Amino acid sequence: MRIAVCRPQVPFVYGGAELMADQLVAELAKRGHEAETVSIPFKWYPGTRVLDQAFLWRLVDLTESDGRPIDRVIATKFPAYCVRHPNKVVWVLHQFRQAYDYDRTELGQFSEAPEDRAAIRAVERLDRTALGEARKVFATSRNVADRLARFTGVHAEVLPHPPQQLAFRTADPEPFVLSVNRLDPAKRIDLLIEAAKLDRSLRVVIAGEGPDRARLERLAAGLNGQIEFAGRVDDERLVDLYARCLAVFYAPVDEDFGMVPYEAFLSAKPVVTTEDAGGPLEIVHDRETGVVVAPEASALAQACAYLAGHLEEAKEWGRAGRAVAERVTWDVCLDALLA
Amino acid sequence: MRVAYYSPMPPSRSGIADYSALLLPALRERVEEIVVAQPGRRAPHADVAIYHVGNDPDAHGWIVDALRRRPGVVVLHEFVLHHLISGITLGRGDARAYFDAMERELGVVGRLLALGVADNLLPLLWETQPERFPLAGTILDLAQGLIVHSHYVEQRVREAGYAGPIWRVPHPAWPEPPLERLELAGEPLVGCFGYLNVNKRIPQLLEAFALLRRYRPGAKLLLVGAEAERFDLDRRVERLGLDAGGLVRRPYVDESELWSLMAACDVLVNLRSPTMGETSGSVIRGLSLGKPMLVSDVGWFAELPDGVALRIPVDEYEVPTIAAALELAADHAAELGVAAREYVRREHDLARSADGYAKALEEAAGNEAVADAVLLRIAEAAAEVGLDDAPELARAARAAGIV
């Protein structure tokens, strides 16, 4: 089959969404399909600019290329899923959340001006049109599927995607909690730093880069080596950090899916998250595969201290997580996407 | 976004005033600022205005006047507005405006009929057959967009040639107040609430109830509400041989007693024909209390699903059908009640209605600006590559659902 995998690309930013689409192309190719990533630079602000982007995708003709038909399009994100194709399958990582649950929060972008409010409604209409014309809609988590149903009335089948395929391994836990994430306010890494301030025995390693780094470093100032900012790490170092850590912290606000818990689980490590984390709660179950606490620094500090004091339980929960993660495979995903 | 809100408000005694009192707090949570307009006062400055239009000229005349000065979103609570239009035209001594409204609806024939009414040669059409001459067109011409409560009104409006945007927003249900437990006899106790007139099919209900009493001598009919002029309930009851023991009358009750009386009934009846396109707050209240409900199979009432309400066709078998439905409803009160409550919870949720209003207002206020902004950028880009047919681009964008 000739398959175009459509994803937007924020120039100079490469994260989980981009990784997932590129892996999908690689896995399709492994199975003998002719697959390629199709991408358009994405700029979603200010205001109505986001609609221009949808229009760009709408203009793209992917029915054929170089005289040969393209059999299927798999789109992963807004506005890429606005592309037209008779065999369009959408695997929704997330909608344009600024128009939905982020609206009127600090993560939103739209003001109370009539033009901004109407732009939100235009995104809603566009989602209903673009997703409604798809042959099938999948969502990477129950959380994403529920949001789709609530906001657009679109039914999506839940289909989690596997994390990046690294040589995950496990080792005896060392006394540090690992954060692997883009340094962005929505990821709430500040919560972990605040927890470290409350428990001076808690060591933290923060892997990743992002616009919130300077603020986080200021927040961690004075903790004298308790917090390590590792920056962007290569695959080998990432696998090593996962293998050696006590647990992995992952608590964005109402996250769509999140590959980090799967990567932690494949390293047989428990995940520490919060009650309002959204998608991760579908696999991180309190005292089964990790710890789920209130989104407060003190609760987080207590949870980390508990894990440090109960290593056998931490290992057991990590192993239980691994069993969960191992069930999510590319074979399962591709069978569904190509059915 | 600032919204100017035109509606009768309590203490005005109207269903639409109650409706707005229920809706406004929920809407205020979703819209930056709402200013409630007052009759006789200066129009509030706003990005968009919303006008609640019903059929009562006393309650809504000033709202139509404001609508004429500034178009906006109209909430069409009824489709038949003949009484309103006659009130704000003939009622104000402006016969020409009434002729124009009738001509808009029916052409020359309409104008001639209007002349006949104005000259007292024909009966008053708003009293005798308003459903044949709804006169909604006068309002539709002024509406930038419409909010309706039912598919029925949406369809009638489209048939009347309205081409603007329509948002269908279900009528919200009132929260259940604390109820006083009333012990009223009746096996079953059948309740009918509202103005007693022929339009509410009270004659047919009385006949059907007389039939029911043959099989269920313990049945009682509770009639709550004032009697229309010349309706003569006593004579009708006497003629049907219904003894006083079968009938309970409560002409006037306050709000809390009304709820308690509804809750005391085993079956509720809310028939209507012809319909004016209205949505019945009373039916929604009854369903929210989990009561089996009989309605006429017309207008919005016909949209109530099977299993939630028993719909009675308005035909030559209406009376025996009502009688049979009363028995059926009494025998299956529990199942019907559960389905009714669930339906109201799902379809008439206040938050959902308020979301629908917010969406309508946001689209009405900002859609044009969004379309202008996006199309301008697209047209600029097109012009730069030598294409300057902006209307064609606009059509392409609209067809794609972008604006």
Interface residues (C-beta under 8 A of the other chain):
Chain A: G47 T48 L51 D52 A54 F55 R58 E112 A113 P114 E115 D116 R117 A118 A119 I120 R121 A122 E124 R125 L126 T129 A130
Chain B: M1 E32 D47 V48 K359 E362 E363 A365 G366 N367 A369 V370 A373 V374 R377 I378 A397 A400 G401 I402 V403
